[in-house]
Amino acid sequence: MIISSTTDYRAAAQKRLPPFLFHYIDGGAYAEKTLARNVDDLADVALRQRVLKDMSQLDTSIELFGEKLALPVALSPVGLTGMYARRGEVQAATAADAKGIPFTMSSVSVCPIEEVAPKLGRPMWFQLYVLKDRGFMKNALERAQAAGVSTLVFTVDMPVPGARYRDAHSGMSGPNAAMRRYLQSVTHPQWALDVGLLGRPHTLGNISTYLSKNVSLEDYMGYLGANFDPSISWKDLEWIRDFWKGPMVIKGILDPEDAKDAVRFGADGIIVSNHGGRQLDGVLSSARALPAIADAVKGQIKILADSGIRNGLDIVRMLALGADCTMIGRAYIYALAAEGGAGVTNLLNLLEKEMRVAMTLTSVKNVAEITGDLLVREG
Ligand SMILES: Cc1cc2nc3c(=O)[nH]c(=O)nc-3n(C[C@H](O)[C@H](O)[C@H](O)COP(=O)(O)O)c2cc1C
């Protein structure tokens, strides 16, 4: 199979993964309108082509929260990454590390913090959900701090899980789910051997460590359903801000008023995100939400953005719309599922190449020069 883009990696991932996993990654909430808009709205952003300015020297690096990033990109937190490739969090994190960008571990990863962090040359980022089980949250923060995690990504757009119809149909949840998953696994032998057999244990590593018992995939939906906390408000975040010593970034901001609240709260950054279209369907794409948020808070807080980025040109578009840095979810997960860590490395190299082409043809020599001036203003 010829691989030249995220689209190719998506197709390769679909071949390799049992359907319950592929659709868990690929799907979104309800009619998946926002999922589609994330990609389409970004692809519709037109940049001004500029030429003949000697673009032989380009710098794609940025400084963020005291860290140097080789690209204005970090890997978004993705739950169950160790189910898509053998010990997938380790493979994705080491690929990101080698490229010089941060990996963000999800709270609901397969590998625990302690399995991944020591293998990296740079500090990992860690994502925390607001869970009713505050004991877990405190324990996770203490362990993250002990493991040298630099940045805390606090996800706030999941006080309740979104309705994802594909999961019920695919066997991720719904009737006879365990039996359906088993049957799908044995008909996908490459995955069954690499991950099903050699990638064990299949537990939620961080939660299992905390509870001192294995929390399996079978328990995953139940645990999350029972533990998401709809009562959460800014007030509840204060103890975390006081407890956590490093930068704290709020993930799941889509409205300028919430962005201003994040500034008032004292967060170091926000991530403009709709969770990749997996939560409230019909909300604005990140690409469309971003400019108003940037107008409201740019310069007062670091603005990161994800949801819909599929190539290096999209990274430049998101920066031109107002982000200081971007994050990617499905793009690297498809590559990981298809080819493991080597796939993530290749994907990151592709993103860099595409970013360089976009920078060359818009005549920007470094990331600071990627501003709203690059946007074609219609009319
Ligand atoms: C399979 C999957 C699992 C995810 N799990 C988490 C998670 O555990 N925590 C979190 O904050 N976001 C999670 N997300 C959302 C991503 O962090 C990110 O916001 C989203 O994937 C960005 O959109 P993109 O996939 O279009 O790049 C998940 C996304 C996917 C696709």
The ligand as an SDF file (V2000), in Angstrom:
LIG
                    3D

 31 33  0  0  0  0  0  0  0  0999 V2000
   -9.9460    7.7030   19.8020 C   0  0  0  0  0  0  0  0  0  0  0  0
   -9.8580    9.0350   20.5040 C   0  0  0  0  0  0  0  0  0  0  0  0
   -9.7220    9.0590   21.8780 C   0  0  0  0  0  0  0  0  0  0  0  0
   -9.6020   10.2910   22.5370 C   0  0  0  0  0  0  0  0  0  0  0  0
   -9.3560   10.2990   23.8780 N   0  0  0  0  0  0  0  0  0  0  0  0
   -9.1590   11.4890   24.5040 C   0  0  0  0  0  0  0  0  0  0  0  0
   -8.7790   11.5210   25.8760 C   0  0  0  0  0  0  0  0  0  0  0  0
   -8.6130   10.4900   26.5170 O   0  0  0  0  0  0  0  0  0  0  0  0
   -8.6290   12.7430   26.4420 N   0  0  0  0  0  0  0  0  0  0  0  0
   -8.7980   13.9220   25.7550 C   0  0  0  0  0  0  0  0  0  0  0  0
   -8.6540   15.0030   26.3120 O   0  0  0  0  0  0  0  0  0  0  0  0
   -9.1250   13.9120   24.4470 N   0  0  0  0  0  0  0  0  0  0  0  0
   -9.2940   12.7270   23.8090 C   0  0  0  0  0  0  0  0  0  0  0  0
   -9.5660   12.7100   22.4660 N   0  0  0  0  0  0  0  0  0  0  0  0
   -9.6280   13.9910   21.7170 C   0  0  0  0  0  0  0  0  0  0  0  0
   -8.2270   14.3590   21.1920 C   0  0  0  0  0  0  0  0  0  0  0  0
   -7.3820   14.7290   22.2360 O   0  0  0  0  0  0  0  0  0  0  0  0
   -8.2920   15.5430   20.2230 C   0  0  0  0  0  0  0  0  0  0  0  0
   -8.9480   16.6260   20.8260 O   0  0  0  0  0  0  0  0  0  0  0  0
   -8.9610   15.2210   18.9020 C   0  0  0  0  0  0  0  0  0  0  0  0
   -8.6210   13.9330   18.4520 O   0  0  0  0  0  0  0  0  0  0  0  0
   -8.5370   16.2650   17.8730 C   0  0  0  0  0  0  0  0  0  0  0  0
   -9.1760   16.0850   16.6570 O   0  0  0  0  0  0  0  0  0  0  0  0
   -8.5230   15.2980   15.4150 P   0  0  0  0  0  0  0  0  0  0  0  0
   -8.6510   13.8320   15.7520 O   0  0  0  0  0  0  0  0  0  0  0  0
   -9.3810   15.7130   14.2890 O   0  0  0  0  0  0  0  0  0  0  0  0
   -7.0800   15.7290   15.3040 O   0  0  0  0  0  0  0  0  0  0  0  0
   -9.6810   11.4980   21.7950 C   0  0  0  0  0  0  0  0  0  0  0  0
   -9.8140   11.4450   20.4030 C   0  0  0  0  0  0  0  0  0  0  0  0
   -9.8940   10.2310   19.7510 C   0  0  0  0  0  0  0  0  0  0  0  0
   -9.9940   10.2140   18.2470 C   0  0  0  0  0  0  0  0  0  0  0  0
  1  2  1  0
  2  3  1  0
  2 30  2  0
  3  4  2  0
  4  5  1  0
  4 28  1  0
  5  6  2  0
  6  7  1  0
  6 13  1  0
  7  8  2  0
  7  9  1  0
  9 10  1  0
 10 11  2  0
 10 12  1  0
 12 13  2  0
 13 14  1  0
 14 15  1  0
 14 28  1  0
 15 16  1  0
 16 17  1  0
 16 18  1  0
 18 19  1  0
 18 20  1  0
 20 21  1  0
 20 22  1  0
 22 23  1  0
 23 24  1  0
 24 25  2  0
 24 26  1  0
 24 27  1  0
 28 29  2  0
 29 30  1  0
 30 31  1  0
M  END
$$$$
